[in-house]
Amino acid sequence: MKKVTVQASKTYDILIERGLLAKCGGLIAQVHPRCRVAVITDENVDKLYGDRVCNSLENAGFSPCRMVIPPGERSKSLAMLAKILDFLAQQNLTKADLVVALGGGVVGDVAGFAASVYLREIPLVQLPTTLLAAIDSSVGGKTAVDLPAGKNLAGTFCQPTLVVCDSAALDTLPDPVFADGTAEGIKYGMLVDEELFHTFRAGLNRRDLDDVIARCVQIKADLVHQDEHDTGSRQLLNLGHTVGHAIERCSGYATPHGHAVAMGMVVVARAAYALGLSHQNCTPALLEALDACHLPTACPYDGEQLAQAALQDKKRRGSQITLVVPNSIGYCYRHTIPVEELRSFIGAGLGAE
């Protein structure tokens, strides 16, 4: 079993190994006393793993109850948050009890948000079942829901007590869902690890991912340790996300997060080189890596559409917005521009200017 430790306001472990969902009850019992457990999952994941997780919890002495929500980004809403909070209250959960988020990024975000505000926070365990959740969204404590104005505009920081990553769960992912997670892995390589980047560029064996997952979450753990509340170096994790979130919004959230981030990274890499902000032209290698992972690279929206959508981005500070740009493969930095320059920056990335 691989273990990565996150040192933030709460210190916790990320455990990575095939077959861990069947053992999750015993692993949770090592870090939290037996109690009532609310398992929040979605319809797709419940069919595959809901009984396995609840049986493991029961065998370890916990008393689980289960709420199953619809899959997809539309469940990341204030309305769904309210339903989960009402479920926790109806189940009479107390501050001694536990929320378990079983699923991908949507479940982890909305269940984590609920755990953070129910009774002013009760403990949370993340059981990620997608590559994106395993290497990114389950780690670091960010929780959020979307608002009509934009993505992730309401949220909290809620560090989990434990993250249990069963890499065997990734075997069952449809190819587009698996590909969605590889975008975040390519992002980590672009940020700080050229070797990791080339691992994705060469294509992945989804049955042999423990080392890749561990490296990705170690990178994120290091940035969270430096900057838990996202005011400095942790913002590097937003590479491709400002444009990516704009693409998601323009599509009515029909474009999956990782696919949007993939296109967003291409726009930013191309713009950075065109505008003299990058030492190396990272775009050709990035396109190869994205293609190897079956991710899209061509954005279907124009600069005006993306700029208008991006103005709602949570990284905006007054009249400025901070973008993450690559200087070379393995080294990126934050670049702040006036919001009125965002349209031309994106246009350069689209090849329109």
N, C-alpha and C positions, 0 to 999 in steps of 0.2 A: 504494500500500500504506500502511495506517495502522500506526503503531507506538506502543505505550505501554511505557514503561520502568518496571519495578518495582525499587525500591532497598530491599533488605532485607539479610540477612546475605550474600546473593548478589545481584548486579545482573543482571537479564535482561530480555529484550524479549518483548513480546506482538505478533506480527505478524498483521494482519487484512486479508484480501482474498479475493475469489472466486478459486477455482482453485489455492490454495496446496498442497493435498495432492499434486498432481502435481509440485510443485517442492520438496517438503519435504526431499529428500535434499540438494540444493544449499544450502538455507537452514541445515540442521543442520551441514553441512560448514564453514560460515562461523564456527561457534562451538565445534566439537568435531572433533578429528582423526578420520580414517577409522578404523573399528574394527568389532568385532562389535556387532550391535544386536539386542536382543530386543524384538520388537514384540508387545505384549500387547493383545488386542482381544477383542470378543465376536462371537458367531455372526452376529448381524444386521449389524454394521458390517463384519465381514470380507467378507461377500458383496458389499458395495458398494465398499469402499475398500481392502481388504487387499492385493490385487495391485498396485493403483496406488501405494500407499505403499512396498511392498517393491521394486517396480521402480524407483521414484525413488531409494530408498536405494542399490540396486545400481548404478544409473547414476552416482551421485555417489561411488562407490568404497567404500561400506560393505558389510558382509557380514551381511544380516539373517537371523534365524530368527523363527519366529512361534508364539505360543501363543494358541489361541482358547478362550475360556471361555463358559459359558452366560450369556445376558443376564439382567438383573434384579437386584434388591436382594439376593437370596439368595446371589449370588456375592461379596457383600461380607462375607466370613466368614473366621475363622481357618483353616478347612479349605482354602479357596481360596488364602489367603495362603501356606500351606504348600506347596500344589501349584505355585504360581508360583516360590517360592524353590527348590524342587527342580528345576524346569525350568531356571532360571538356572544352577544348579550343574551339571546334566547337560550344558548347552551350554558349560560351561567359561568362562563370562564372568568377566572380571577387573575390577579397579577402573579399568582404562583403557577399559572398554567402556560400553555405554549401554543404558538401558531407554527404550522409546518406548511411551507409553500412547495408544492410538488408540481413541477412543470417548467415551462420556458419563461422567457422574459416578461411576458404579460402577467402571468400568474405570480411570479416573483415580485414584480413591481407593485401590483395592487394588493396582494396579500401582505407584503412587507409594509406598505403604507397603512393598511388596517392595523397591523400589529403595533405600529409606532404611535398610533393615536388612540387606540382602544385602551381605556383606563390610563391614559397618558404613557403608554408603552408596556407591552408584555413581550416576553422572549420570543424570538423567531429563529427557526431553522430553515435553511434553504436546501431543497433537493432538486437540483437542476436536471432537466431531461433533454435539453437541446444543447448543441455545441455553443450557441451564442450565450445561453444562460450559464453554461459551465465555465466558459473562459472570461466572461465579462459581467453580465448583469447580476449574477448571484453574489458577486464579490464587491465589497467596498461600501455597502450600506446605503446606496442611493435607492429611494423608492419614489414612485410618481404615478400620476394619472394624467391623461391628456385633457385639455379644454378645447372648446370649439375654435379658440384663437390660435392654438398651437400645441405641439407635443411636449409632454413632461412639464407643463407650466405650474402644476401643483404637486408638491412632494415634500418629503422629509428625508433626513438621514437616520437610518436605523440599522446599526451593525448587527448581523446575526450572531447567534451563540455558536453555531456550527454550520458548515457547508459540507454536504455529503454528495459527492459526484460519482455516480455509477456510470462509468464510460460505456458499459454494455448497452445502456439505454440509447446511445447514439446509433446503434446498429439498425434500429427500427425507423429512423427518421426518413421521410421522403427526401429525395435528392435536393429539391429546392430549399427545404428547411435546413438540411445539413450545410448546403452552400452558404446559406444566410449567415451561419456562424463563422465560416472561414473568413468573411470580410473583416470581422473584429480581430481575428488572428493575424491577417495580413497587416492590419493597422498596427498591432504591437510590433511586428517586425519592422515596419516603416519607422516607427518611433525610436526604438532603441536597440534592435537586435537584427543585424543583417543576416546572420545565419538562420534565425527563425523565419525571416522573410523568404529566404531561398528554399526552406522546407516546404512552405506553402506553394512557392513557385514551381516546385517539382511535383506537386500533387500529393494528396494525403491518402493513407490507408486508414479508413475509419475504424478498423478493428485494432489499431495499434496507435492510440492517441494519448496515452497517459502522460508521456514525456512532454508532448506538445501542450496539453492542457496545463500541466504543472508549470511550464515555462511562462505561458501566458498569464496565469494567475499570480506568479511571482512578480512579474513586471507590474501588474496592477497593484499588488500588495505593497510593493516598494513605493509607488506613487501615492497610495492612500496613506501610508505611514508618514510621508513627507507633508501631505496636504489633505487631511481628511475631508475638509469642508469645501474643497474645490475653489479655492481663492487664488491658487498659484500653479505649481507644477502639475497638479492633477488635471488641470485643464488641457494638458497635452492629449489626454484620452479622447478629446473631442475632434481629433483629426478626421476630416470628412463629414462630421456630424452636422455642422451648420447648414451646409448645402444638402446633406442627406435628409435632415429633418424637413427642409423646405420641399424636397422631392416627395417625401411621404405625405406632407400636407397637400401639395398640388394634386396628388393622385387620390385624394380622399382616403388615405391610408390603405389603398389597395396594394401599393408597393411595399414589400417586406423591409424591415429595418436594415438588415445587412445588405440587401440589394441596393437600397438607397445610399447607404454609406459607401458602398463600392463606387457608385457613380460620383458621389460627392468627393471621394479621394482623388478620382481622376480629374475632376474640375479644378480642385485646389492645386494638385501637382502641376497640371498644365499651366494654370494661371501664374503660379509662383515662378516657374522657369521663364515664361513669356515676359514677366514684369521684372526680371532680374533679382528675384528674391531667393533663388536656389542656386547653389554652386553646381549641382548635378541635375541633368534632365532625368527626373525619376519616372517620367510617364511611360517610356517603353517597357521598363522592367515591371512596373505596376500593372500595365495592361497584360503582360504575360502571366503574372501571378493570378490576376482576376480571371483570366481566360482559363487557366489551369484548374481553377476552382469553380468554373461554370457560373461566373457572376457577370452581370451586365456592366458595360463600360460607357455606353452612349446615353446621355441624358435626353429625355423627350421634351423637356421644357426649356423656354428661353430665359435669358438673363433677367428680364423684367418680372416674369412670373416668380422666378426663384428668389430674387431680391426682395420682392414684396412679402413673400412667405417667410423669408429668413429674418425680417425685421421683428418678428415675434419671438425670435430665438432667445432662450433664457441667458445666453452668454452676452447679450447686449447690455452695455452699461451707458445709459443716457444716450449721447450722440455718437458713441463709439461701439464697435464690435470687435472681438478678438477672434482671429482665425488661427488655426494651427497649420503651418506650412512646412513641407519637407525641404531641408537643405541638401540632404543626400539620403540614400537608403540607410536607415539606422540612426538618423539624426533629424529631429524636427524641432521647431521652435514656435513660440507664440508671436503673432504679428497683429497689432491693433491698428484699425483703420477707421476713419469717420464713416458713419453709416451711408453718407451720400456717395462714397466710393465703392460700396458693395456691388452695385449694378455693373460697374466697369470691370471690377475684379472677376466677378462671375462670368462676364462676357468674354474676358480673356481666356478663362478656363474652358469656355465652350467653343473657342476659336472664332468668336463673333466679332472680336475687336483686336 
